[in-house]
Amino acid sequence: MTAWIQVGLKKTVLDPQGKAIQAALGKLGYAGIEELRQGKLFEVRLAPGADRAAIERAAREVLTNPVIEECLIRWEE
């Protein structure tokens, strides 16, 4: 089983790196990008019988800074 954990800044937090990437893409001719926000993606492969709840806790408490970030977890068999 694999957990895909996507971590990004909350919408209320400014993302200067995302703005810089968006500006660079515009200068390279990639038009039409209304907003770009950067983040992190973790691929976590679990051993058989691993505790999914523990992985979800780790994602929210360790991989994510809950003050400024939010996470989305997608499970894949």
JOPE-V414017 format. One line per field, one symbol per residue. ss: DSSP state (H for helix, E for strand, L for the rest). phi: phi as a letter, one per 30 degrees, with the letter a starting at -180 (. if undefined). burial: I if it has 24 or more other C-alpha atoms within 12 Angstrom, else O. A space follows every 50 residues. Layout:
ss->???
phi->???
burial->???
This chain:
ss->LEEEEEEEELLLLLLHHHHHHHHHHHHLLLLLLLLLLLEEEEEEELLLLL LHHHHHHHHHHHHLLLLLEEEEEEEEL
phi->.bcccccbddedcdbddddddeddddddjddiddabbcabbcccccdeid ddddddddddccdccddbbbbbcbcbd
burial->OOIIIIIIIOOOOOOOOOOOOOOOOOOOOOOOOOOOIOIOOOOIOOOOOO OOOOIIOOIIOOIIOOOOIIIIIOOOO
